[in-house]
Amino acid sequence: MLKFIKHNMETIGGIEIFPIISLVIFFLFFIGLLVWVITTKKQYVDYMEKLPLEDDNIKNNAYN
């Protein structure tokens, strides 16, 4: 079964770029996520942390 798939993949021209593209997208996503986590303000994290436990009247106050 693997030989059948491998043979079909070898016949497609330019297919060797797709694993590289997917690896680059994977790393860019997690690097972007890491940058977002590092640059997130403490006030926003505190707000999001308390959000599920707040009463409805407190939820109406917007995040500043």
mmCIF file as Biopython writes it, N, C-alpha, C and O atoms, coordinates in Angstrom:
data_model
#
loop_
_atom_site.group_PDB
_atom_site.id
_atom_site.type_symbol
_atom_site.label_atom_id
_atom_site.label_alt_id
_atom_site.label_comp_id
_atom_site.label_asym_id
_atom_site.label_entity_id
_atom_site.label_seq_id
_atom_site.pdbx_PDB_ins_code
_atom_site.Cartn_x
_atom_site.Cartn_y
_atom_site.Cartn_z
_atom_site.occupancy
_atom_site.B_iso_or_equiv
_atom_site.auth_seq_id
_atom_site.auth_asym_id
_atom_site.pdbx_PDB_model_num
ATOM 1   N N  . MET A ? 1  ? 0.828   -1.198 0.000   1.0 0.0 1  A 1 
ATOM 2   C CA . MET A ? 1  ? 0.000   0.000  0.000   1.0 0.0 1  A 1 
ATOM 3   C C  . MET A ? 1  ? 0.868   1.255  0.000   1.0 0.0 1  A 1 
ATOM 4   O O  . MET A ? 1  ? 0.581   2.197  -0.739  1.0 0.0 1  A 1 
ATOM 5   N N  . LEU A ? 2  ? 1.920   1.287  0.811   1.0 0.0 2  A 1 
ATOM 6   C CA . LEU A ? 2  ? 2.781   2.458  0.878   1.0 0.0 2  A 1 
ATOM 7   C C  . LEU A ? 2  ? 3.531   2.660  -0.435  1.0 0.0 2  A 1 
ATOM 8   O O  . LEU A ? 2  ? 3.749   3.796  -0.856  1.0 0.0 2  A 1 
ATOM 9   N N  . LYS A ? 3  ? 3.923   1.571  -1.082  1.0 0.0 3  A 1 
ATOM 10  C CA . LYS A ? 3  ? 4.622   1.691  -2.365  1.0 0.0 3  A 1 
ATOM 11  C C  . LYS A ? 3  ? 3.707   2.318  -3.412  1.0 0.0 3  A 1 
ATOM 12  O O  . LYS A ? 3  ? 4.166   3.089  -4.255  1.0 0.0 3  A 1 
ATOM 13  N N  . PHE A ? 4  ? 2.428   1.994  -3.364  1.0 0.0 4  A 1 
ATOM 14  C CA . PHE A ? 4  ? 1.458   2.552  -4.304  1.0 0.0 4  A 1 
ATOM 15  C C  . PHE A ? 4  ? 1.343   4.063  -4.112  1.0 0.0 4  A 1 
ATOM 16  O O  . PHE A ? 4  ? 1.343   4.819  -5.083  1.0 0.0 4  A 1 
ATOM 17  N N  . ILE A ? 5  ? 1.248   4.491  -2.879  1.0 0.0 5  A 1 
ATOM 18  C CA . ILE A ? 5  ? 1.133   5.923  -2.587  1.0 0.0 5  A 1 
ATOM 19  C C  . ILE A ? 5  ? 2.431   6.640  -2.926  1.0 0.0 5  A 1 
ATOM 20  O O  . ILE A ? 5  ? 2.414   7.721  -3.515  1.0 0.0 5  A 1 
ATOM 21  N N  . LYS A ? 6  ? 3.559   6.036  -2.555  1.0 0.0 6  A 1 
ATOM 22  C CA . LYS A ? 6  ? 4.859   6.647  -2.816  1.0 0.0 6  A 1 
ATOM 23  C C  . LYS A ? 6  ? 5.081   6.805  -4.317  1.0 0.0 6  A 1 
ATOM 24  O O  . LYS A ? 6  ? 5.577   7.841  -4.762  1.0 0.0 6  A 1 
ATOM 25  N N  . HIS A ? 7  ? 4.724   5.802  -5.093  1.0 0.0 7  A 1 
ATOM 26  C CA . HIS A ? 7  ? 4.902   5.867  -6.541  1.0 0.0 7  A 1 
ATOM 27  C C  . HIS A ? 7  ? 4.053   6.994  -7.137  1.0 0.0 7  A 1 
ATOM 28  O O  . HIS A ? 7  ? 4.524   7.721  -8.011  1.0 0.0 7  A 1 
ATOM 29  N N  . ASN A ? 8  ? 2.827   7.144  -6.681  1.0 0.0 8  A 1 
ATOM 30  C CA . ASN A ? 8  ? 1.965   8.220  -7.182  1.0 0.0 8  A 1 
ATOM 31  C C  . ASN A ? 8  ? 2.502   9.595  -6.806  1.0 0.0 8  A 1 
ATOM 32  O O  . ASN A ? 8  ? 2.424   10.533 -7.599  1.0 0.0 8  A 1 
ATOM 33  N N  . MET A ? 9  ? 3.040   9.713  -5.613  1.0 0.0 9  A 1 
ATOM 34  C CA . MET A ? 9  ? 3.575   11.004 -5.177  1.0 0.0 9  A 1 
ATOM 35  C C  . MET A ? 9  ? 4.835   11.364 -5.955  1.0 0.0 9  A 1 
ATOM 36  O O  . MET A ? 9  ? 5.072   12.543 -6.221  1.0 0.0 9  A 1 
ATOM 37  N N  . GLU A ? 10 ? 5.639   10.389 -6.323  1.0 0.0 10 A 1 
ATOM 38  C CA . GLU A ? 10 ? 6.868   10.662 -7.068  1.0 0.0 10 A 1 
ATOM 39  C C  . GLU A ? 10 ? 6.583   11.142 -8.485  1.0 0.0 10 A 1 
ATOM 40  O O  . GLU A ? 10 ? 7.412   11.823 -9.087  1.0 0.0 10 A 1 
ATOM 41  N N  . THR A ? 11 ? 5.436   10.797 -9.012  1.0 0.0 11 A 1 
ATOM 42  C CA . THR A ? 11 ? 5.116   11.193 -10.382 1.0 0.0 11 A 1 
ATOM 43  C C  . THR A ? 11 ? 4.575   12.611 -10.488 1.0 0.0 11 A 1 
ATOM 44  O O  . THR A ? 11 ? 4.472   13.152 -11.589 1.0 0.0 11 A 1 
ATOM 45  N N  . ILE A ? 12 ? 4.226   13.222 -9.356  1.0 0.0 12 A 1 
ATOM 46  C CA . ILE A ? 12 ? 3.697   14.586 -9.362  1.0 0.0 12 A 1 
ATOM 47  C C  . ILE A ? 12 ? 4.875   15.556 -9.320  1.0 0.0 12 A 1 
ATOM 48  O O  . ILE A ? 12 ? 5.708   15.494 -8.415  1.0 0.0 12 A 1 
ATOM 49  N N  . GLY A ? 13 ? 4.938   16.433 -10.284 1.0 0.0 13 A 1 
ATOM 50  C CA . GLY A ? 13 ? 6.032   17.395 -10.339 1.0 0.0 13 A 1 
ATOM 51  C C  . GLY A ? 13 ? 5.872   18.499 -9.309  1.0 0.0 13 A 1 
ATOM 52  O O  . GLY A ? 13 ? 4.781   19.044 -9.140  1.0 0.0 13 A 1 
ATOM 53  N N  . GLY A ? 14 ? 6.962   18.831 -8.617  1.0 0.0 14 A 1 
ATOM 54  C CA . GLY A ? 14 ? 6.959   19.930 -7.653  1.0 0.0 14 A 1 
ATOM 55  C C  . GLY A ? 14 ? 6.313   19.612 -6.323  1.0 0.0 14 A 1 
ATOM 56  O O  . GLY A ? 14 ? 6.033   20.521 -5.542  1.0 0.0 14 A 1 
ATOM 57  N N  . ILE A ? 15 ? 6.070   18.340 -6.048  1.0 0.0 15 A 1 
ATOM 58  C CA . ILE A ? 15 ? 5.378   18.000 -4.799  1.0 0.0 15 A 1 
ATOM 59  C C  . ILE A ? 15 ? 6.303   18.097 -3.579  1.0 0.0 15 A 1 
ATOM 60  O O  . ILE A ? 15 ? 5.820   18.138 -2.447  1.0 0.0 15 A 1 
ATOM 61  N N  . GLU A ? 16 ? 7.598   18.134 -3.789  1.0 0.0 16 A 1 
ATOM 62  C CA . GLU A ? 16 ? 8.527   18.176 -2.656  1.0 0.0 16 A 1 
ATOM 63  C C  . GLU A ? 16 ? 8.450   19.487 -1.889  1.0 0.0 16 A 1 
ATOM 64  O O  . GLU A ? 16 ? 8.978   19.571 -0.780  1.0 0.0 16 A 1 
ATOM 65  N N  . ILE A ? 17 ? 7.818   20.500 -2.433  1.0 0.0 17 A 1 
ATOM 66  C CA . ILE A ? 17 ? 7.715   21.788 -1.762  1.0 0.0 17 A 1 
ATOM 67  C C  . ILE A ? 17 ? 6.610   21.796 -0.692  1.0 0.0 17 A 1 
ATOM 68  O O  . ILE A ? 17 ? 6.676   22.583 0.252   1.0 0.0 17 A 1 
ATOM 69  N N  . PHE A ? 18 ? 5.617   20.944 -0.829  1.0 0.0 18 A 1 
ATOM 70  C CA . PHE A ? 18 ? 4.483   20.965 0.094   1.0 0.0 18 A 1 
ATOM 71  C C  . PHE A ? 18 ? 4.845   20.630 1.541   1.0 0.0 18 A 1 
ATOM 72  O O  . PHE A ? 18 ? 4.337   21.299 2.442   1.0 0.0 18 A 1 
ATOM 73  N N  . PRO A ? 19 ? 5.689   19.638 1.816   1.0 0.0 19 A 1 
ATOM 74  C CA . PRO A ? 19 ? 6.079   19.431 3.220   1.0 0.0 19 A 1 
ATOM 75  C C  . PRO A ? 19 ? 6.846   20.612 3.801   1.0 0.0 19 A 1 
ATOM 76  O O  . PRO A ? 19 ? 6.714   20.917 4.987   1.0 0.0 19 A 1 
ATOM 77  N N  . ILE A ? 20 ? 7.639   21.272 2.978   1.0 0.0 20 A 1 
ATOM 78  C CA . ILE A ? 20 ? 8.387   22.435 3.448   1.0 0.0 20 A 1 
ATOM 79  C C  . ILE A ? 20 ? 7.439   23.579 3.765   1.0 0.0 20 A 1 
ATOM 80  O O  . ILE A ? 20 ? 7.590   24.249 4.786   1.0 0.0 20 A 1 
ATOM 81  N N  . ILE A ? 21 ? 6.472   23.802 2.903   1.0 0.0 21 A 1 
ATOM 82  C CA . ILE A ? 21 ? 5.489   24.865 3.136   1.0 0.0 21 A 1 
ATOM 83  C C  . ILE A ? 21 ? 4.688   24.596 4.402   1.0 0.0 21 A 1 
ATOM 84  O O  . ILE A ? 21 ? 4.451   25.512 5.189   1.0 0.0 21 A 1 
ATOM 85  N N  . SER A ? 22 ? 4.269   23.361 4.608   1.0 0.0 22 A 1 
ATOM 86  C CA . SER A ? 22 ? 3.482   23.046 5.801   1.0 0.0 22 A 1 
ATOM 87  C C  . SER A ? 22 ? 4.319   23.202 7.073   1.0 0.0 22 A 1 
ATOM 88  O O  . SER A ? 22 ? 3.800   23.635 8.101   1.0 0.0 22 A 1 
ATOM 89  N N  . LEU A ? 23 ? 5.599   22.857 7.015   1.0 0.0 23 A 1 
ATOM 90  C CA . LEU A ? 23 ? 6.476   23.039 8.173   1.0 0.0 23 A 1 
ATOM 91  C C  . LEU A ? 23 ? 6.666   24.522 8.479   1.0 0.0 23 A 1 
ATOM 92  O O  . LEU A ? 23 ? 6.656   24.919 9.644   1.0 0.0 23 A 1 
ATOM 93  N N  . VAL A ? 24 ? 6.837   25.337 7.450   1.0 0.0 24 A 1 
ATOM 94  C CA . VAL A ? 24 ? 6.998   26.774 7.642   1.0 0.0 24 A 1 
ATOM 95  C C  . VAL A ? 24 ? 5.723   27.379 8.225   1.0 0.0 24 A 1 
ATOM 96  O O  . VAL A ? 24 ? 5.796   28.203 9.137   1.0 0.0 24 A 1 
ATOM 97  N N  . ILE A ? 25 ? 4.571   26.988 7.722   1.0 0.0 25 A 1 
ATOM 98  C CA . ILE A ? 25 ? 3.297   27.490 8.265   1.0 0.0 25 A 1 
ATOM 99  C C  . ILE A ? 25 ? 3.142   27.086 9.728   1.0 0.0 25 A 1 
ATOM 100 O O  . ILE A ? 25 ? 2.715   27.894 10.553  1.0 0.0 25 A 1 
ATOM 101 N N  . PHE A ? 26 ? 3.484   25.847 10.053  1.0 0.0 26 A 1 
ATOM 102 C CA . PHE A ? 26 ? 3.409   25.353 11.425  1.0 0.0 26 A 1 
ATOM 103 C C  . PHE A ? 26 ? 4.264   26.214 12.358  1.0 0.0 26 A 1 
ATOM 104 O O  . PHE A ? 26 ? 3.790   26.663 13.402  1.0 0.0 26 A 1 
ATOM 105 N N  . PHE A ? 27 ? 5.519   26.442 11.980  1.0 0.0 27 A 1 
ATOM 106 C CA . PHE A ? 27 ? 6.405   27.222 12.841  1.0 0.0 27 A 1 
ATOM 107 C C  . PHE A ? 27 ? 6.005   28.691 12.905  1.0 0.0 27 A 1 
ATOM 108 O O  . PHE A ? 27 ? 6.109   29.304 13.967  1.0 0.0 27 A 1 
ATOM 109 N N  . LEU A ? 28 ? 5.551   29.268 11.799  1.0 0.0 28 A 1 
ATOM 110 C CA . LEU A ? 28 ? 5.114   30.656 11.830  1.0 0.0 28 A 1 
ATOM 111 C C  . LEU A ? 28 ? 3.906   30.849 12.739  1.0 0.0 28 A 1 
ATOM 112 O O  . LEU A ? 28 ? 3.808   31.853 13.444  1.0 0.0 28 A 1 
ATOM 113 N N  . PHE A ? 29 ? 2.991   29.893 12.721  1.0 0.0 29 A 1 
ATOM 114 C CA . PHE A ? 29 ? 1.824   29.977 13.603  1.0 0.0 29 A 1 
ATOM 115 C C  . PHE A ? 29 ? 2.241   29.986 15.066  1.0 0.0 29 A 1 
ATOM 116 O O  . PHE A ? 29 ? 1.774   30.822 15.840  1.0 0.0 29 A 1 
ATOM 117 N N  . PHE A ? 30 ? 3.119   29.058 15.452  1.0 0.0 30 A 1 
ATOM 118 C CA . PHE A ? 30 ? 3.503   28.985 16.862  1.0 0.0 30 A 1 
ATOM 119 C C  . PHE A ? 30 ? 4.447   30.109 17.270  1.0 0.0 30 A 1 
ATOM 120 O O  . PHE A ? 30 ? 4.446   30.517 18.431  1.0 0.0 30 A 1 
ATOM 121 N N  . ILE A ? 31 ? 5.237   30.610 16.357  1.0 0.0 31 A 1 
ATOM 122 C CA . ILE A ? 31 ? 6.055   31.779 16.675  1.0 0.0 31 A 1 
ATOM 123 C C  . ILE A ? 31 ? 5.153   32.995 16.854  1.0 0.0 31 A 1 
ATOM 124 O O  . ILE A ? 31 ? 5.358   33.786 17.775  1.0 0.0 31 A 1 
ATOM 125 N N  . GLY A ? 32 ? 4.158   33.152 15.984  1.0 0.0 32 A 1 
ATOM 126 C CA . GLY A ? 32 ? 3.194   34.240 16.137  1.0 0.0 32 A 1 
ATOM 127 C C  . GLY A ? 32 ? 2.425   34.140 17.443  1.0 0.0 32 A 1 
ATOM 128 O O  . GLY A ? 32 ? 2.188   35.147 18.111  1.0 0.0 32 A 1 
ATOM 129 N N  . LEU A ? 33 ? 2.037   32.932 17.804  1.0 0.0 33 A 1 
ATOM 130 C CA . LEU A ? 33 ? 1.338   32.722 19.068  1.0 0.0 33 A 1 
ATOM 131 C C  . LEU A ? 33 ? 2.228   33.065 20.257  1.0 0.0 33 A 1 
ATOM 132 O O  . LEU A ? 33 ? 1.763   33.657 21.231  1.0 0.0 33 A 1 
ATOM 133 N N  . LEU A ? 34 ? 3.487   32.702 20.183  1.0 0.0 34 A 1 
ATOM 134 C CA . LEU A ? 34 ? 4.433   33.020 21.253  1.0 0.0 34 A 1 
ATOM 135 C C  . LEU A ? 34 ? 4.621   34.531 21.379  1.0 0.0 34 A 1 
ATOM 136 O O  . LEU A ? 34 ? 4.656   35.060 22.490  1.0 0.0 34 A 1 
ATOM 137 N N  . VAL A ? 35 ? 4.739   35.217 20.267  1.0 0.0 35 A 1 
ATOM 138 C CA . VAL A ? 35 ? 4.866   36.682 20.294  1.0 0.0 35 A 1 
ATOM 139 C C  . VAL A ? 35 ? 3.619   37.315 20.895  1.0 0.0 35 A 1 
ATOM 140 O O  . VAL A ? 35 ? 3.720   38.248 21.692  1.0 0.0 35 A 1 
ATOM 141 N N  . TRP A ? 36 ? 2.439   36.814 20.520  1.0 0.0 36 A 1 
ATOM 142 C CA . TRP A ? 36 ? 1.198   37.358 21.072  1.0 0.0 36 A 1 
ATOM 143 C C  . TRP A ? 36 ? 1.138   37.155 22.587  1.0 0.0 36 A 1 
ATOM 144 O O  . TRP A ? 36 ? 0.734   38.059 23.318  1.0 0.0 36 A 1 
ATOM 145 N N  . VAL A ? 37 ? 1.535   35.978 23.057  1.0 0.0 37 A 1 
ATOM 146 C CA . VAL A ? 37 ? 1.500   35.695 24.497  1.0 0.0 37 A 1 
ATOM 147 C C  . VAL A ? 37 ? 2.474   36.595 25.243  1.0 0.0 37 A 1 
ATOM 148 O O  . VAL A ? 37 ? 2.152   37.105 26.316  1.0 0.0 37 A 1 
ATOM 149 N N  . ILE A ? 38 ? 3.647   36.790 24.688  1.0 0.0 38 A 1 
ATOM 150 C CA . ILE A ? 38 ? 4.652   37.615 25.363  1.0 0.0 38 A 1 
ATOM 151 C C  . ILE A ? 38 ? 4.235   39.079 25.402  1.0 0.0 38 A 1 
ATOM 152 O O  . ILE A ? 38 ? 4.504   39.767 26.386  1.0 0.0 38 A 1 
ATOM 153 N N  . THR A ? 39 ? 3.581   39.570 24.346  1.0 0.0 39 A 1 
ATOM 154 C CA . THR A ? 39 ? 3.233   40.990 24.277  1.0 0.0 39 A 1 
ATOM 155 C C  . THR A ? 39 ? 1.855   41.324 24.854  1.0 0.0 39 A 1 
ATOM 156 O O  . THR A ? 39 ? 1.471   42.493 24.891  1.0 0.0 39 A 1 
ATOM 157 N N  . THR A ? 40 ? 1.116   40.324 25.299  1.0 0.0 40 A 1 
ATOM 158 C CA . THR A ? 40 ? -0.207  40.574 25.858  1.0 0.0 40 A 1 
ATOM 159 C C  . THR A ? 40 ? -0.077  41.304 27.191  1.0 0.0 40 A 1 
ATOM 160 O O  . THR A ? 40 ? 0.753   40.952 28.029  1.0 0.0 40 A 1 
ATOM 161 N N  . LYS A ? 41 ? -0.910  42.322 27.369  1.0 0.0 41 A 1 
ATOM 162 C CA . LYS A ? 41 ? -0.865  43.102 28.599  1.0 0.0 41 A 1 
ATOM 163 C C  . LYS A ? 41 ? -1.434  42.313 29.772  1.0 0.0 41 A 1 
ATOM 164 O O  . LYS A ? 41 ? -2.356  41.514 29.611  1.0 0.0 41 A 1 
ATOM 165 N N  . LYS A ? 42 ? -0.879  42.543 30.931  1.0 0.0 42 A 1 
ATOM 166 C CA . LYS A ? 42 ? -1.311  41.871 32.154  1.0 0.0 42 A 1 
ATOM 167 C C  . LYS A ? 42 ? -2.775  42.204 32.474  1.0 0.0 42 A 1 
ATOM 168 O O  . LYS A ? 42 ? -3.504  41.352 32.981  1.0 0.0 42 A 1 
ATOM 169 N N  . GLN A ? 43 ? -3.201  43.418 32.186  1.0 0.0 43 A 1 
ATOM 170 C CA . GLN A ? 43 ? -4.575  43.835 32.455  1.0 0.0 43 A 1 
ATOM 171 C C  . GLN A ? 43 ? -5.557  42.996 31.641  1.0 0.0 43 A 1 
ATOM 172 O O  . GLN A ? 43 ? -6.607  42.604 32.150  1.0 0.0 43 A 1 
ATOM 173 N N  . TYR A ? 44 ? -5.225  42.719 30.388  1.0 0.0 44 A 1 
ATOM 174 C CA . TYR A ? 44 ? -6.091  41.898 29.529  1.0 0.0 44 A 1 
ATOM 175 C C  . TYR A ? 44 ? -6.149  40.456 30.027  1.0 0.0 44 A 1 
ATOM 176 O O  . TYR A ? 44 ? -7.209  39.830 29.998  1.0 0.0 44 A 1 
ATOM 177 N N  . VAL A ? 45 ? -5.022  39.933 30.481  1.0 0.0 45 A 1 
ATOM 178 C CA . VAL A ? 45 ? -4.986  38.565 31.004  1.0 0.0 45 A 1 
ATOM 179 C C  . VAL A ? 45 ? -5.827  38.464 32.269  1.0 0.0 45 A 1 
ATOM 180 O O  . VAL A ? 45 ? -6.567  37.496 32.448  1.0 0.0 45 A 1 
ATOM 181 N N  . ASP A ? 46 ? -5.719  39.452 33.142  1.0 0.0 46 A 1 
ATOM 182 C CA . ASP A ? 46 ? -6.533  39.457 34.364  1.0 0.0 46 A 1 
ATOM 183 C C  . ASP A ? 46 ? -8.021  39.524 34.040  1.0 0.0 46 A 1 
ATOM 184 O O  . ASP A ? 46 ? -8.830  38.840 34.667  1.0 0.0 46 A 1 
ATOM 185 N N  . TYR A ? 47 ? -8.380  40.355 33.053  1.0 0.0 47 A 1 
ATOM 186 C CA . TYR A ? 47 ? -9.778  40.474 32.643  1.0 0.0 47 A 1 
ATOM 187 C C  . TYR A ? 47 ? -10.311 39.148 32.112  1.0 0.0 47 A 1 
ATOM 188 O O  . TYR A ? 47 ? -11.400 38.718 32.492  1.0 0.0 47 A 1 
ATOM 189 N N  . MET A ? 48 ? -9.556  38.509 31.246  1.0 0.0 48 A 1 
ATOM 190 C CA . MET A ? 48 ? -9.990  37.240 30.670  1.0 0.0 48 A 1 
ATOM 191 C C  . MET A ? 48 ? -10.017 36.124 31.720  1.0 0.0 48 A 1 
ATOM 192 O O  . MET A ? 48 ? -10.836 35.209 31.639  1.0 0.0 48 A 1 
ATOM 193 N N  . GLU A ? 49 ? -9.128  36.207 32.690  1.0 0.0 49 A 1 
ATOM 194 C CA . GLU A ? 49 ? -9.071  35.208 33.756  1.0 0.0 49 A 1 
ATOM 195 C C  . GLU A ? 49 ? -10.329 35.248 34.624  1.0 0.0 49 A 1 
ATOM 196 O O  . GLU A ? 49 ? -10.829 34.204 35.043  1.0 0.0 49 A 1 
ATOM 197 N N  . LYS A ? 50 ? -10.834 36.438 34.892  1.0 0.0 50 A 1 
ATOM 198 C CA . LYS A ? 50 ? -11.990 36.596 35.771  1.0 0.0 50 A 1 
ATOM 199 C C  . LYS A ? 50 ? -13.323 36.506 35.037  1.0 0.0 50 A 1 
ATOM 200 O O  . LYS A ? 50 ? -14.371 36.395 35.673  1.0 0.0 50 A 1 
ATOM 201 N N  . LEU A ? 51 ? -13.298 36.552 33.734  1.0 0.0 51 A 1 
ATOM 202 C CA . LEU A ? 51 ? -14.514 36.619 32.932  1.0 0.0 51 A 1 
ATOM 203 C C  . LEU A ? 51 ? -15.509 35.485 33.204  1.0 0.0 51 A 1 
ATOM 204 O O  . LEU A ? 51 ? -16.695 35.775 33.360  1.0 0.0 51 A 1 
ATOM 205 N N  . PRO A ? 52 ? -15.102 34.218 33.269  1.0 0.0 52 A 1 
ATOM 206 C CA . PRO A ? 52 ? -16.099 33.157 33.480  1.0 0.0 52 A 1 
ATOM 207 C C  . PRO A ? 52 ? -16.752 33.182 34.867  1.0 0.0 52 A 1 
ATOM 208 O O  . PRO A ? 52 ? -17.813 32.589 35.060  1.0 0.0 52 A 1 
ATOM 209 N N  . LEU A ? 53 ? -16.137 33.854 35.818  1.0 0.0 53 A 1 
ATOM 210 C CA . LEU A ? 53 ? -16.644 33.826 37.191  1.0 0.0 53 A 1 
ATOM 211 C C  . LEU A ? 53 ? -17.415 35.082 37.573  1.0 0.0 53 A 1 
ATOM 212 O O  . LEU A ? 53 ? -17.942 35.164 38.682  1.0 0.0 53 A 1 
ATOM 213 N N  . GLU A ? 54 ? -17.492 36.051 36.688  1.0 0.0 54 A 1 
ATOM 214 C CA . GLU A ? 54 ? -18.149 37.314 37.010  1.0 0.0 54 A 1 
ATOM 215 C C  . GLU A ? 54 ? -19.665 37.198 36.949  1.0 0.0 54 A 1 
ATOM 216 O O  . GLU A ? 54 ? -20.219 36.314 36.294  1.0 0.0 54 A 1 
ATOM 217 N N  . ASP A ? 55 ? -20.323 38.128 37.659  1.0 0.0 55 A 1 
ATOM 218 C CA . ASP A ? 55 ? -21.775 38.250 37.573  1.0 0.0 55 A 1 
ATOM 219 C C  . ASP A ? 55 ? -22.131 39.002 36.300  1.0 0.0 55 A 1 
ATOM 220 O O  . ASP A ? 55 ? -21.265 39.613 35.674  1.0 0.0 55 A 1 
ATOM 221 N N  . ASP A ? 56 ? -23.395 38.962 35.916  1.0 0.0 56 A 1 
ATOM 222 C CA . ASP A ? 56 ? -23.837 39.625 34.690  1.0 0.0 56 A 1 
ATOM 223 C C  . ASP A ? 56 ? -23.677 41.141 34.748  1.0 0.0 56 A 1 
ATOM 224 O O  . ASP A ? 56 ? -23.348 41.760 33.737  1.0 0.0 56 A 1 
ATOM 225 N N  . ASN A ? 57 ? -23.901 41.739 35.894  1.0 0.0 57 A 1 
ATOM 226 C CA . ASN A ? 57 ? -23.798 43.191 35.977  1.0 0.0 57 A 1 
ATOM 227 C C  . ASN A ? 57 ? -22.351 43.660 35.851  1.0 0.0 57 A 1 
ATOM 228 O O  . ASN A ? 57 ? -22.116 44.777 35.391  1.0 0.0 57 A 1 
ATOM 229 N N  . ILE A ? 58 ? -21.400 42.864 36.233  1.0 0.0 58 A 1 
ATOM 230 C CA . ILE A ? 58 ? -19.993 43.229 36.088  1.0 0.0 58 A 1 
ATOM 231 C C  . ILE A ? 58 ? -19.542 43.026 34.640  1.0 0.0 58 A 1 
ATOM 232 O O  . ILE A ? 58 ? -18.660 43.737 34.159  1.0 0.0 58 A 1 
ATOM 233 N N  . LYS A ? 59 ? -20.140 42.063 33.953  1.0 0.0 59 A 1 
ATOM 234 C CA . LYS A ? 59 ? -19.770 41.784 32.558  1.0 0.0 59 A 1 
ATOM 235 C C  . LYS A ? 59 ? -20.086 42.957 31.641  1.0 0.0 59 A 1 
ATOM 236 O O  . LYS A ? 59 ? -19.463 43.106 30.590  1.0 0.0 59 A 1 
ATOM 237 N N  . ASN A ? 60 ? -21.050 43.794 32.028  1.0 0.0 60 A 1 
ATOM 238 C CA . ASN A ? 60 ? -21.433 44.918 31.177  1.0 0.0 60 A 1 
ATOM 239 C C  . ASN A ? 60 ? -20.350 45.979 31.127  1.0 0.0 60 A 1 
ATOM 240 O O  . ASN A ? 60 ? -20.341 46.793 30.204  1.0 0.0 60 A 1 
ATOM 241 N N  . ASN A ? 61 ? -19.436 45.998 32.088  1.0 0.0 61 A 1 
ATOM 242 C CA . ASN A ? 61 ? -18.325 46.950 32.064  1.0 0.0 61 A 1 
ATOM 243 C C  . ASN A ? 61 ? -17.335 46.481 31.004  1.0 0.0 61 A 1 
ATOM 244 O O  . ASN A ? 61 ? -16.832 45.360 31.072  1.0 0.0 61 A 1 
ATOM 245 N N  . ALA A ? 62 ? -17.061 47.318 30.048  1.0 0.0 62 A 1 
ATOM 246 C CA . ALA A ? 62 ? -16.171 46.953 28.926  1.0 0.0 62 A 1 
ATOM 247 C C  . ALA A ? 62 ? -14.730 46.935 29.388  1.0 0.0 62 A 1 
ATOM 248 O O  . ALA A ? 62 ? -14.355 47.601 30.353  1.0 0.0 62 A 1 
ATOM 249 N N  . TYR A ? 63 ? -13.942 46.167 28.685  1.0 0.0 63 A 1 
ATOM 250 C CA . TYR A ? 63 ? -12.502 46.101 28.930  1.0 0.0 63 A 1 
ATOM 251 C C  . TYR A ? 63 ? -11.874 47.425 28.514  1.0 0.0 63 A 1 
ATOM 252 O O  . TYR A ? 63 ? -12.132 47.920 27.416  1.0 0.0 63 A 1 
ATOM 253 N N  . ASN A ? 64 ? -11.052 47.998 29.385  1.0 0.0 64 A 1 
ATOM 254 C CA . ASN A ? 64 ? -10.414 49.306 29.096  1.0 0.0 64 A 1 
ATOM 255 C C  . ASN A ? 64 ? -9.038  49.085 28.572  1.0 0.0 64 A 1 
ATOM 256 O O  . ASN A ? 64 ? -8.332  50.047 28.268  1.0 0.0 64 A 1 
#
